[in-house]
Structures are given as structure tokens and as C-alpha cells.
């Protein structure tokens, strides 16, 4: 299982004030959840961005500055909070895992190809934008591609039609629609009724 190394530091303070001071120093606050406990930590912002270039489902090998036991700490990203405007990271939650442990993880759906039904005037409607996969973190793909090249007007692709990568299973209702081609709706415009003539009540000028 391929991992990406990331140095972390523990932190003693929590709350919005200490978090703002960390960000001002170029660090991102976070929490590692594992074994029923939560450990507040922080990351170097530049190093974290470099790690995220490998994808959000990468397995992280966390390195603490002082670990007397020298253990290997593995974790996956559970949740990321960003600024409403821009992409700056505000907080990252991690889930510590053990070797061989299987997890549920969201995976983005990427629609590829051109649907003939859409070219004929239909509307391509993507109803599901991510799915949940169950398996070992190292087997999780960054995205799942859905090819719409064979979809005619009225056709659809169901969740059960997808083939998960080796070592993973798809979690969810197999009859859930991922993408469909809808027939265009033409609304007939009714002609505006002519405004009724109003009789003038003005007295002609003498």
C-alpha cells in the first residue's frame, strides 16, 4: 500500500483564537480521530498542499516530532474545511487506520463522453455526483468514470451498472440513477390577450 509522508505537530490549545494564530504562522489546524480518542494536531500549509496534489483519498503516513515508540501512524482524510471564498484550508480531520483495515470513502463521479441523446436535443442530467466505496484505502481511486457515449433520449445509467475497482465494493442502492438524458420540455407560449379598450370619461374641451 503506497503512502505519502506528512509531518505533524501536536497542539495543546483549541478554539478559534489559537486556530487563527496557527494559520497566521502558515500552519493548518486539524484533528486525528482514532481508538475512540481525538488528537489535536497541525500541519505545515505548504506541505499539506503538496500532499493533496496526490488526491484526497491518499493514505498518509504521519510523522510526529517526538514519538518514543517510533510507531507508524497511518491515516486518511475524513473532512476538509475551506474558506467560503478561495480555496485556503481552515481545518482538516483525519481518521487513523490500521494496516489491512477497510473503510468507506466518498469518490467523485466523472462523466466522460458525449451522449447521442444530448446531441439530438435532450438534456444530460447528472443526478449523482459522488458514490461511496468500501475497501482498503490504498485501493480507492480518486474518481470513478461514467461513460455516457451510448445514452439515447430517455436512457439512464444506474449505480448497479458501475464496476468498482479491484478490492472495493460500491455502497448504496443499485437502482439509484447516476445520469440520464431527459427529453426537452417545450412550453407553448400563449399570446397575450389584447388589453380592453377603456371608454374615455373626459369631457371634450369647448
Phi, psi and omega in degrees: 000120181285135178234161176240127183282141179214122178281136179229159175232141176284156178225146184265337185253146176231174182109168185292323181297303177301326179295319178296321180293324176297314181296325178295336178268005179084025179239158180243122178288154178199178180220139173253123178258131179185143178054037177075010180234162177235129183243112177292132181220179173213158182233154168289128186299320181293315180297323180293319178297322178295322178294318182292343176295340177277353182114160182275354181253018180288150176272123183266137171255103186279134178242116178269148183297329181218096176240102186299335182270349179060033183284156174269118180258116179253142181207159174235156180286126180263317181201145176233137177248131180238164175295144178302325178247123183094187184237015182295134180282135178258325185196145180227129175256133178243153176242116181286138183233165175249157178302131180088353181286138177259145183226167169261134182218139176284140180230132183288139176269130178245114179278128180234156179090174179239126181280126177303325179296327177288323178294333180276004177115355178283174181245121178282117185244109178270109185268343181228124185252349172207154179234167178252128176250147176244129180166189178285142184306323182293343180267354184285127176279162176289323179217163171241123181273139176238115183271122182255015187296342182255004185281119173266178179302126179090351179283161177209167175238128182263160179301323181292347180277348181281147175255113182289157177294159181302133179092000181233155171233154181269132179260127178139176181286117181297341180270005179287134182281129176269308182212147180214162175249114182269144174289142181294143177259122180255117180263121179287128180271124179278137178296141180293136178292139180293139181292133180294144179284135180256126180292136181286137179254005182284142177277127181303142179291138180276000000 
